[in-house]
Amino acid sequence: MKKIAVIPGDGIGPEVIGATLDVLKKVAPGAFEFEEVAMGGNAIDKYGEPLPAESLKICQNADATLLGAVGGPKWDNVPPEIRPERGLLGVRKGLKVFANIRPAKIFAPLASACPLRKDIAEKGIDFIIVRELTGGIYFGKHEAFTTPDGEKAARDVMEYTEHEIRRIAHVGFKMAMNRRKIVTSVDKANILTSSRLWREVVEDVAKEYPEVKLNHLYVDNASMQLIRVPNEFDVIVTENTFGDILSDEASQIVGSIGMIPSASLGDNNRGLYEPIHGSAPDIAGQDKANPIGTILCGAMMLRYSFGMMSEADRIEKAVDDVLKAGLRTPDIFTEGTTLITGSKMRDEIISRL
């Protein structure tokens, strides 16, 4: 029996996590043991820190970790070193995951929810963002200081080593080999020294994958092309901050941030799986949260951590079937479809398994 560490998190986290556990129990009865873990705002309230040592230990000893969402306005004014997001950075570091995999795929029934022009949406959107997860500004030196003339100032350092770039590039190229064999590396090499190193190393790695076409885009241009010609992208490889921003943009062009799962992987299969949406405290407890993003995280977990391909396919097909039936939570509701609650969406997906 495989062990899954479960981090319900804050806000709508417990709702979407609960729905996903129900789906996993249905698709693979008796296959998993679940252990709940405190992290984020709820851990701050209970233990005074966002990631207690025992919580991290449970995640490290599990075969995979499933995470809802953490944070919210309640904890906006706590000291920076114990903000809920610090727990997220801590668990990523503790699990030694460095590659964040974020698929952006528009389900055909949701084409009308795409904010892009109809002729663009109808060409299809199906790409993956491979984001480096443990380097860059987020993990660089952060410093607030006072200048010699008494003015407040701050700096955040973006730093990357060759091996950090090389290993994330390999992840991207390997994924492209199983897709359309196109890698787009996103950087800011016309300005940033770290991006020039990034481009140099990615080009070197590309030599090991002669079947894959490599393109380079500056991040500002990439953000425009994702809107103009999203169907031309296959696998995007980029650093931490750029990937964070571009993946949120990608979530909107496919209809809703509530539809997007993600996987964070390291050198082994012990991944961290989380939807890319936030804790949405404004709708917590109202049964409005869309559980699909988290349920698709469960499918990714089955595929990447446990090799349960058929079960993962069944979940994804069930989601597609529900959408084809015109059933929608508030975030993806449009005229002519049927509005349902988050728990009803869970039930409808389970009924199709």
N, C-alpha and C positions, 0 to 999 in steps of 0.2 A: 504494500500500500504506500502510495506516494504522499508526502507531507507538504501541505501548502500553508505558508504563513499568510494570514489575512489581516490587512490593515484597513479597517472600515473608514478611519479618518474623520473628517468634520463635515458639517453641512449635509449635503445630499449623499455624501460618501457611503454611509451605512445603508441607504436605500438602494443604490445601484450595486453595491457589493452583495447585499442580500439577494437581489435578483439574479446575479451572476452565479452565486453558490447554488441556488435552486436549479439553474440550467445545468451546471456541471454535475450535480447529483443525478439529474435526469439522464444526461447523455452518457455518463459513465458511472453507474451506481456501484458504490462500494470501492471505488478505485482510489479515493483520496481521504486523507485525514486533514482536518482544518484546525488551525490554532490561531486564535485572535490575538492581535498585537496592538498595543497602544502607541500611537505616533501622531505628531501634529499638535493642534490646539488642545485636543482632549488630554493628551499626555502632559502638556504644560499645566493644565488645570489640576491634574491629579498628582503629578510628580515634580512639577516645577521645571521640566525640561522637555524639548520636543521629541527626543529619541533616547529613552532610557537604555542603559547598557543591556538589560535583560531583553528588551524588545529587539535590539539589533542581533543579539545572540540567537534568538528564535528564528529570525530571518536567515541568518547565516547557516543554521542547521537544517533549514527546510530545503525541499527540492525546487521550490519556486515561491515567489511572493506576489500576492495580488493586493493592489493598493487602490483605494477609492480616491479621495481628494482631501487635501489638508489646507487649513488656514481659514481666514475670514476676518471681518472688521473687528471682532471681539479682541483679537490679538495684535491689532495694528500698532499699538503703543507699547508693547513689551520690548525689553532690550533687544537690540539686533541679534545678539549672539544666541538668543533662545526663541527667535521667531519660528513659527511652524515650518517655514520653508527650509530652515536649517536642518530639520529632521529629514527632509527629503534629500538634501545634499548628503547628509550623513549616511543614510541607508544606501544610497548609490555608491558612495565611497566604500562603505563597509562590505558591500556585496561585490565590489571590484567590477562593476559593470561600466563599460565605457562607450557602448554603441546604443543609441536610442533609435529604434526603428518605428517610423510613423507613416503608415500607408495613407494615401489620399485617394479614395476611390468613390466615384459617384454611382450610387445604385440607380439603375435605370428608372425605377418608380419615383426617384427623388429629383429627376432632371428639372422639374418645374420649380424646385426649391433652390436651384443654383442661381445666384444673383448675376451671373454672366449672361451675355446675349444667347439667345436660343441656338443660333448657328454654331456657337462655340461649345455650348454644353452638349449638343447632339453629337459632336465628334468623340465624346467620351473623355473621362478623366480617370487615370489609373497610374499613379506614380508613388514612389516611396522616398521619404526623406530619411537619410542616414546621418544622424547628428552626433558629433563627438560630445561626450557627456561629462567628462571629468577634468577638462582643461579650460583654457581661455580665461576671460574676465571673471567668470563666476567663481573660479578657484584660484585666481591670482591674488596679488597683494592689494588690500583695500586700506586706504589711509585718508584720514581727515587731518588737516593741519592748518596752520596760520602762516601766511606769507610774511616776509620781513617788514612790510608796511602795515601789517595788522589785519589784512583781509582774509576771510575764511576761504579755504580751498579744499579740494579733495581729488584723489586720483585712484583709479582702478587699473590694474596691470593685466594686459592680455599676453599670455606666455604659452608657447607650445614647444615641445621637443620633437625631434624627428621620429622617435618610436611611437609617440602618441598619434601623429599624423599617419604614419605608415600602417598601423594596425586598423584604424578606422577606414582608411582607403581600401584595404583588403576586404573588409566587410562589404563595402559598397560594390566593389567589382565582382565579388562572389555572388551577390544578390543579382547583379545585372546579368550574369552568365545564365541564370535561370529565368530571365525575363526577356526584354527586347534588346539587351546588350548595348545599352547607352548609359554612360555615366556623365552627369554634369557636376563638376566641382565648383562650388560657390565660394568666393573669397573677396578680398578687397586689396588685391596685390598692387594696385596703382598707388596705394597710400600706405598700407601697413606692412612693416617688415615681417611680422609673423605670417601674414598672408603670402608673402613672397616665398618664404620657406615652405608653407603649405603647398603652394603650386608646384614647387620644385620636387617635393617628395611624392606628391600624387602622380606627377608625370613619370617619375621613376617606377612607381608601383604599376602604372599602366603598361609598362613593357612586359610584365608577366601575364597580361591578359590581352593578347593581340587581337582577339575576336571582338573586344569591346571598344566601341567608339567613345573617346573622351572629349568632352566639351568643357570650356571654362567660361564662367560668367561672374562679373562683379555682382555683389549682393544687391545693389540698387537696381541693376538691370534685371537680375533674376526675379526680383519682386514684381517687376512690370511684366515680364514674360509669363509668369505664372497666371496672370490675369488675361493676357493677350492670346497665348497659345499653350494652355496647360496640357493639351493632348500630346505635345512634342516631348514632354519629360518622361523619363523612365525611372532612373535612380539618381537622386540628388545627394551628394556628399558634402558636408559643410561643418564648420566649427560650431561650438556650443551656442553662443549668442545668436549668430545668424540662423542657426537651425531652430532655435526657440521661436524666433519671430516668423520665419517663413512657414513653419508648420502650423502656426495659428492662422496665417493667411490661407494656407491650403485647406484648413478645416472649414473656412467660410465659403470657399468656392465650390465645395462639394455639398453644401446645404446646411450643415449644422456642426458646431463644435461637439455636440453631444453624440455624434456618430463615429468619432475617430478614436481607435485604440492605439496603444503604443507598447512596445517591448524594449526593455533595456537589458542588453546582453553583455557578457564578458567572455573570458576564454573557455568557460564551461557552459553547461545548459541551465545553470541556476539563475534564471532570469527574474527581473522585476517587471510586472505588468500593470499598467495604469492607463485610464482614459486621459485624454489631454485637457478635458474641461476642468474647471475649478470646482470649489465646494458649493457655489451658488446658494449661500445662506438665505437669500431672499425667497427661495422656493422650497427650502428644506421643510420636511414634514407635511407637505401639501400634496404629495403623490403626483407631482407634475414632472419630476425629473425623468429624462430619457435614459433608460438603462442600456441602450444598444451599444454605446461605445465601450462600456465595461464588459458587457457580455461578449463582444468581439475580442476584448482583451483575453477573456477566458479561452476563446478559440485559438488565439495566438499562443497562449501558454501551452495548450494541448499540442500544438504543432511544433513549437521551438524547444520546449523543455522536456516533453514527454513522448514526442514522436507519434502522437495519436492523430494521424492525418485524417482518417475517415470521420472520427468524432468532431474534429475541427470543421471539416467540410459540412457536416450535418448542421452544426450551429449556424454557420454562415448561410446555408441554404434556407434554414428556418427563418432567419432574419429577412432574407430577400423575399421569401414567400409572404411574410407578414406585411412587408411594404407593398408588395404587388396587390395585396388585398385592400390596400388603401387605408390602413390603420396608422394613425399618427399621434405622437405625443405633442404637446403644445409647441415645442421648438421647431418641429418640421411640418406642422399643420398648414395646409393650404385649402382653398375653396375646392369643394368636390371630394375631399377626403373625410375620413371619420376620426374625430378627436377622441382619444382614449387616455387613461391614466398610465402612469409608469408601471404600476403593478399589473394592470391589464395587459400592457405590452409584454411584460414577463410571461404572463399566463398564455398569451397567444403564441409566443415563441416556443414555450415548452410544449404546447399542444401539437406543434408541428414537428416535434422531434420523434 
